[in-house]
Each structure stands twice: as C-alpha cells, then as structure tokens.
Amino acid sequence: MKLTIVGKNIEITDGIRLSIEEKLGKIDKYFNNDMDVRATIRAKKSRQTIEVTIIPVSGNIIRAEDSEENLYAAIDVVVDKLSKQLRKYKTKLINKSQDNASIRFENIESSIESEDDTEINIVRRKKFGIKPMNEEEAILQMELLGHNFFVFTDSETNEMSVVYKRKSGDYGIIEQA
C-alpha cells in the first residue's frame, strides 16, 4: 500500500502520521501492495476531519470520511467504516461472481452485519432530455429544481457532465474522462 497523507489547515506531526499508518495497516492485509491510499486531514475550529480514499489497480474506489473533536477517534471510525465497506463489497462481488485482483478476499470475513448489505432495490427510473448548457446555467437549473446534483451536456465540450453541491456549499463538476 502506497500511503500519502495530506494536511489542510493542520500540520501532520509524526504522531499523527504514525497513528494513521498503524490504523490503516490493519486493513493493509486486504489489499495487494500496488494500491494507492490517500489520507486527507482537515482542521476547522474544534473539529478534525479525516478522509481516506483507496484507489485499487482495478475495481471500485473505496472512500470513508469522519469528523470528530478528537482526530484519533476520527481515524478509528474511518478504519471501521472502511472495513465494513470491504466486507459489503466482498459479499456483493461474490454474489455477482466477479473477480477483483486488487482485493485479497481471504483476509475478509464474510458476514452480513446490517440492512446496508441487502439487495439493491431501484424504486424509480426517470428519463429526461439533456440540453447543452454551460456550468453556470446548470448550477442555476439545479438550484431552481431544489436538487443537490444536475446532469447536463457541457456546451463547450459537448460531453455529459454532472454538477453537484458540496457540503461546504460550493459546487463540484464531474466530467467524462
């Protein structure tokens, strides 16, 4: 596992770095060595947030985030969330008989622990026309509809994009690669 630790509005001390390496080392057994893991720590007033993103060579990106007054407690919660996601991911992959070379399943116990592990149930399907517009128009349309995301065709690139509202109140754009 290749671990990158980034601090925003906080200095990454040796103690913080050691704690993150130690805690994430507990889930290192789930992955092959050529995996990229990025831990981002942000401090805002009395709350510290840790966000861990695991980028496997193949397969889905796994991400967890938590905010606490105590950074070390947030690290523990994030590692627990990642472990739970890995168990859920394993169950779904086994059920679909898929193969994923990045995750070593023999190290993950298979158990259904909560209602989150139930079958995915799509209850509604919508079709709508996507018209070309710029990012500002898409944000305005999203706000007018009262949604937290909006799919549109970018008039400059003619590619499908998604604009979304972030927790901070700012906006993000997801573009096709």
C-alpha positions in Angstrom: 0.0 0.0 0.0 1.4 3.4 -1.0 0.1 5.8 1.6 0.0 9.6 1.0 -1.0 11.8 4.0 -2.0 15.4 3.3 -2.9 18.1 5.8 -5.1 21.1 5.2 -5.1 23.8 7.9 -3.2 21.3 10.1 0.4 20.2 10.4 0.9 16.5 10.1 3.0 15.6 13.1 5.0 12.3 13.5 2.4 11.1 16.0 -0.5 11.7 13.6 1.4 10.1 10.7 2.3 7.1 12.9 -1.3 6.7 14.1 -2.7 6.8 10.6 -0.1 4.3 9.3 -0.7 2.0 12.2 -4.5 2.1 11.9 -4.6 1.8 8.1 -2.0 -1.0 8.5 -4.8 -3.1 10.0 -6.7 -3.1 6.6 -3.5 -3.3 4.6 -3.9 -7.1 4.6 -7.0 -6.7 2.5 -5.0 -5.3 -0.4 -2.2 -6.0 -2.8 0.9 -3.9 -2.5 0.4 -1.7 -5.5 -2.6 0.1 -4.1 -2.7 3.9 -3.7 -4.2 5.2 -0.4 -4.7 8.9 0.2 -5.5 10.3 3.7 -6.5 14.0 3.9 -6.8 15.7 7.2 -8.6 19.0 7.6 -9.0 21.1 10.7 -11.8 23.5 11.1 -12.3 25.2 14.5 -12.7 22.4 17.1 -13.4 19.6 14.5 -10.9 17.5 12.7 -11.9 15.6 9.6 -10.1 12.6 8.0 -10.9 11.4 4.6 -9.3 8.2 3.3 -9.6 7.2 -0.4 -8.4 3.8 -1.5 -7.7 3.6 -5.2 -7.2 -0.1 -6.3 -5.5 -1.0 -9.6 -8.8 -2.5 -10.7 -12.2 -2.3 -9.2 -14.1 0.4 -7.3 -12.7 3.3 -5.4 -13.3 2.9 -1.6 -13.7 6.1 0.5 -14.6 6.9 4.0 -14.7 10.2 6.0 -15.4 11.2 9.6 -15.3 14.4 11.6 -14.7 14.4 15.4 -13.3 16.8 18.0 -10.5 14.2 18.5 -8.6 13.3 15.4 -7.5 9.9 16.7 -11.2 9.0 17.3 -12.0 10.0 13.7 -9.2 7.8 12.5 -10.7 4.8 14.3 -14.1 5.5 12.9 -12.8 5.8 9.4 -10.9 2.5 9.6 -14.1 0.8 10.9 -16.1 2.3 8.0 -13.5 1.1 5.5 -13.6 -2.4 7.0 -17.4 -2.5 6.8 -17.3 -1.3 3.2 -14.8 -4.0 2.3 -17.0 -6.8 3.8 -20.0 -5.4 2.0 -18.0 -5.1 -1.3 -16.8 -8.7 -0.9 -20.3 -10.0 -0.4 -21.6 -8.2 -3.5 -18.7 -9.4 -5.7 -19.1 -13.0 -4.6 -22.8 -12.8 -5.2 -22.2 -11.5 -8.7 -19.3 -14.0 -9.3 -17.0 -11.2 -10.2 -13.2 -11.2 -9.9 -11.2 -8.3 -8.5 -7.4 -8.7 -8.5 -6.8 -5.8 -6.1 -8.6 -7.2 -3.1 -7.4 -10.3 -1.3 -10.7 -11.7 -0.1 -9.3 -14.5 2.0 -8.5 -11.9 4.7 -12.0 -10.5 4.9 -14.6 -12.4 6.9 -17.9 -12.7 5.0 -20.9 -11.7 7.1 -24.0 -9.6 6.6 -24.0 -7.2 9.5 -26.7 -4.7 8.8 -29.5 -3.7 6.5 -27.0 -1.9 4.3 -25.9 -5.3 2.9 -29.3 -6.0 1.5 -30.0 -6.3 -2.3 -30.1 -3.0 -4.2 -33.7 -2.1 -4.9 -34.3 0.5 -7.7 -37.7 2.0 -6.9 -37.9 4.7 -9.6 -36.5 5.4 -13.0 -36.6 8.7 -14.9 -35.9 9.7 -18.4 -35.3 13.3 -19.4 -33.8 15.3 -22.2 -30.3 16.7 -21.7 -29.8 20.0 -23.4 -26.4 21.8 -23.9 -25.6 24.5 -21.3 -22.6 26.0 -19.6 -21.7 25.2 -15.9 -23.4 28.4 -14.6 -26.7 27.5 -16.3 -26.5 24.0 -14.9 -26.0 25.3 -11.4 -28.9 27.7 -11.8 -31.1 24.9 -13.1 -30.1 22.6 -10.2 -30.9 25.3 -7.7 -34.2 26.1 -9.3 -35.2 22.4 -9.1 -34.0 22.1 -5.5 -31.7 19.2 -6.3 -28.2 18.5 -5.0 -26.9 17.4 -8.4 -27.8 18.0 -12.1 -26.8 16.1 -15.2 -26.2 18.3 -18.3 -24.3 18.4 -21.6 -21.5 20.9 -21.5 -22.0 23.3 -24.4 -18.2 23.9 -24.7 -17.0 20.2 -24.8 -20.3 18.6 -25.9 -19.7 15.9 -23.2 -22.0 14.8 -20.4 -21.2 16.3 -17.0 -22.7 16.4 -13.5 -22.7 19.5 -11.3 -23.3 18.9 -7.6 -23.5 20.8 -4.4 -20.7 20.1 -1.8 -21.1 20.0 2.0 -19.1 23.3 2.1 -21.8 25.0 0.0 -19.5 25.2 -3.0 -20.1 23.3 -6.3 -18.3 20.5 -8.0 -18.3 19.2 -11.6 -17.9 15.6 -12.6 -16.7 15.3 -16.2 -16.2 12.3 -18.5 -12.6 11.1 -18.8 
